[in-house]
């Protein structure tokens, strides 16, 4: 869920008297198992405002000026976390990049606000999407209202920075809106189950085209993905193992790329270089393909399970990395 919620950001300008030198942020860290040699501090427009080099021991220390006290992004080239920075902070970070969010601990001036953010990410990650969607509309509304009141009450009773509290309260509202959107979209997808699956007729990597009707008589597990999608690529090794395990069973594994048309050759090369198995197809109009729109697909990867008669078993099926997928397939195929 980490990547489900938006970061709400506001602006605060620091004013200094004439002749007074501007304050700066001092930021230092000890990072075990670092992912790279450079840390990037980015603003809310994803613009890098500072690059910091890390030494061989995973240590850095830097002093720099920021234009406004605000929320920022700490990015190590692989993972990211939120920061709250203001001039005059003296912030010290200790973490293990292999554990990342779970290992983050700040000390020094500004530690309280940033430890709050680190723990907030972990709490949001603990939200179980399946349990969330299983709630009735009344229970969902009650849950989100309680969540909002609890978090706002904590902030009001804390001694955290006032600007931080102001921004974080806006973040809470944005997160609630994000949950509501996810809930509504998931409920809409659930209504597709047991309906006849929308058809497609897409270019096959091996040549010609393939229609959904060509696969009738078998279960079909569809992976909607794109070459630019990190989480999609992360599922590939798991999908390959699933394909191998159920080889020869009454099921076809179909991957539909929604890369834009200009990246067609890039897709072909990616499939060849990675030796991807199953049936590899290229959608006719990326996100705007009829198949994609009919299934309310607005984020990827997305997995769909269809039965031999062409009915949708699950319009938002378990990912290959989920143990629940094998449980489902075992029940259907054995």
N, C-alpha and C positions, 0 to 999 in steps of 0.2 A: 504493500500500500504506500510505500514510501513516495513512489512517483505518482500518486493519485491526487494529492492535494496541492493547491496553488499557494504561493507565498505572497501575502498582502504586504505592500511596502508603502511607506509614506515618506515625506521629505522634511528634513529639519536642517536649517542653515545655522552654522556657528558664526557669531559676530565677534570680532576682536577689536580692541581699541587701537588707535593709531600708535605705531611705534612698538607694539607688543608683539613678540614672536609667536607664531601660531603653535599650538600644542600638536602633538603627534601621538600615534598609536605605536606602542612597542609590543611586538608579537614574537614569541619564541616557542619552540616545540621540540619534543623528543618523540620521534616516530619509529617504532619498531616495524620491521618488515614493510618498508615503504614501497609504494607502487611506482614511484618515479623519482626523478631528481629535481623536480620543480613543483612548487605549490602556486596555484593561481587564486587570487582573491578577485571575485567578480561582483559587479553590481546587479541591480534588478533587471537590467537589460542584457545581461549575460556578457557585458563588456569587462574585459580584464583591466582592473585598476592597479594591480601589483603582481609581479612575478617574484617569487622568493626561491632561491636555490637551496637545496638541502645537501649537507655534506655526507660523506660515506657512512657516518654513524647515525644518520637519520636526524640530525640536529640542525636547526636554523634559528637565527635571531635577526630581526629586522625592525627598523623604525620608519614609519611613513605617515604621511598626512592624508586624512580623508576629508572630502568636501562637506559631508553631513553625517550625523549620527543616524544609523539606519541598519537594516538587515542586509547582509552580504552572503556570498557563497564562497566556501572554502572547497576547492577542487584540486585533487591530486593527480588528475589525468584519468582516473578510473572511478573513484567514489567522490561523493560530495556531502557536505553538511552545511547547515546554516550558521551564520555568525551574526552577533550584534556588536558593532564597533562604534566607538566614539573617541574623539581626540582626548587624550590623557589616560586612556586605558593602558595597563601594563599586564598583558595577558600571556599566560603560560599554558601550553597544551601538552598533554602526555597521552599517547594512544598507540595501539597496535593496528596497523592497516589491515591485517587479516581479520581482525574482529570489528574494526572500524567503529560503527555507531556504539556498539556495546562497550567499547574500551575507552571512549573519550572522557577525559577528566581535565577540567580547567582549574587553575589557581591564579592568584593575583587579582588586580583590579579589573572588574568586568567578568569575573568567574561566575558569579551567581546567575547573571542573565544567560550566559552561554552554556552553563550546565543545565539550566532549565530547557534550553533549546535542544540539547543533546538528548535529554530524557524524553522530551516531547516526541522526538522522532521515533524512539523505541516504543512509546505508548501507542502512537498511530500505527506502527508496524504490527502491533499485537491485535489489531482489529481483524476479526475473522470475516472475510467477505461473504462466505456461504451462510454463516449465522446471521449476518446483517440482512441479507436478502430474504432469509426465511421469516423475518419479522413481519407481522401485520402492519398496515399503514399506521394504525393507532399506536402500536408498540414502538414502531420506528420513530414516530414523532415524539413520543415520551422519552425515548432513549436520547435523541439529539438535544431535546430541551434540557434534560438533566446534565448532559455532557457540557453544554454551553454554560449553564448556571454554575456548575462545579468548578470549571476552569476559570470563569470570570471571578468567582468568589475567592479562589486561591490567589489570583493576581491582585485583587483589591486588598487582601490581608497581608500581602508580601511587602518587603522593603525594596523591591526591584526598581530599577530606573523608571521614571515616569514616562519618558518617551518610549521605552521598551514596552511598557504595559499598554500604552496607547496603540502601538503597532500590533502587538500580539493579540489584542482584543479584536482587531480587524481581521487578523489571521484566523482566529477562532470562527468568526462568521463565514469567512471564505471556505474553511474546512467543512463546516456544516453544510454549506451550499454544495460543496463537492460530494459529500456523502449523499445528499438528497438526489443529485444528478445521477450518481452511480446506482442508487437504489431504484430510481424510476426507470433507468435504462435496463437494468437487470431484470426488473419485473416485466418489462416489455419483451425482452428476449425470452423469458420463461414461457410466455404465451405462444411462442412459436413451436414449442415442443408438441409432438404428435401431429403437426401439420405436414402437408406435402412439401418437401424441400424445393426451393427455387432451383431452376436448372442453370446450367452454364455450358459453354462450348468454347474452350480455350486452347491456345497454342500449346502443344506438348513439346517438351525439350527434346524428345527423341524423334520428333517429326510429326507433321499433321496436326490434327486437333482431337481433343477428347471431350465428350459430353458426359454429363452425370448419368444419362440414360444408358450409356455404354457399360456402366458398372452395376446395373440392376442385378439382383440375385445375390449380392454381397453387401456386407456392412461396409460403410465408407467413413474413414476418419480423415477429416479435412483440416489442414493447417493453413490458415491465412496469415501470410508473413510478407516481409520485404528484406532485401539485402542490407538496407540501411538501419534496420531495427535491431539494436543490441539484445534485448530480451528474446527476440525471435531466434537470433543466432545462438543464444545461450541454450535454447531448447533442442537444437539440432542433435547433439550427441545422445540425448535421452530418446529422441524420436528414432534415431538409427537403431538403438537397442530394442525399442518396442517393435520396430519393423522386423528385426532379426528374430525376436522371440515368437512373433505370431506369423512368421513366414509359412505359407502353405495352409493357413487357416482361411476361413471364409470372410476375409476382410481385405480391403484395399486402402493403402495410405496415400493420400493425395495432398500435395503442397501447392497452394495457389499464391503466386507472387503478385502483390499489388504495387510493385515498382512502376514508376511512370514510364511511358513508352520510350523515351529517349535513353533509358537505362536497360533496354532489352538485351543488348550485347553484354552488358555488365552482369545481368542475371544469368545469361547462358554460361558465361565464363565461371561465375561463382558456383553454379551447380556442377559444372565439370570439374573444377579445381577441388571442390570439397567432396566430390564423388557422392552426391546426395542420391539416396535411393527413392523408392516409391514412384509415384506418378508426379512429375514436376510440370506444373502448368503456369502460364503467364496470363493474368487477367486482361481483358480487352480495354478497360478504362479505369485502371487503378482503383482509388477509393470510390469512384463514381460508377463502377460496374454494377449492373443490375443485381447480380448475386450478392455483392457486398452490401448494397443498400437494402435489399430485401431482408437481410438478416441483422439489420441495425448495427453493422460493424463500424465502430468509430475509434477503435483502438486495437492494436495488435501486440503480440500474437493472439489469435482467436482460433479456437478449435471447435469443430462441429462433428457430431456423430450421427450418421444416417443409416437407417435399417435397409435390408434387402429390397423392400417394397418402395423405397424412396421417401419414407416418412422420417421426420427429424426425431431422433431419440433424445438428443440434447443439443440445443443451439449454442450453448456455452459450456462445452465439455471440459473435462479435466485435462490439464497439461501433461505432456509426456513425462515430465519430471515428478508428477504427483503419483504416489503409490495407489491412490484411488482409481486411476485410469486402468491399471492392470486388474484391479478387483472387478471393475465394470466389464472389461473385455473378457475376463475369465467366465463371468456369468453368462455372457452372450454367446461365446464361441465354444465352450466346453460342454 
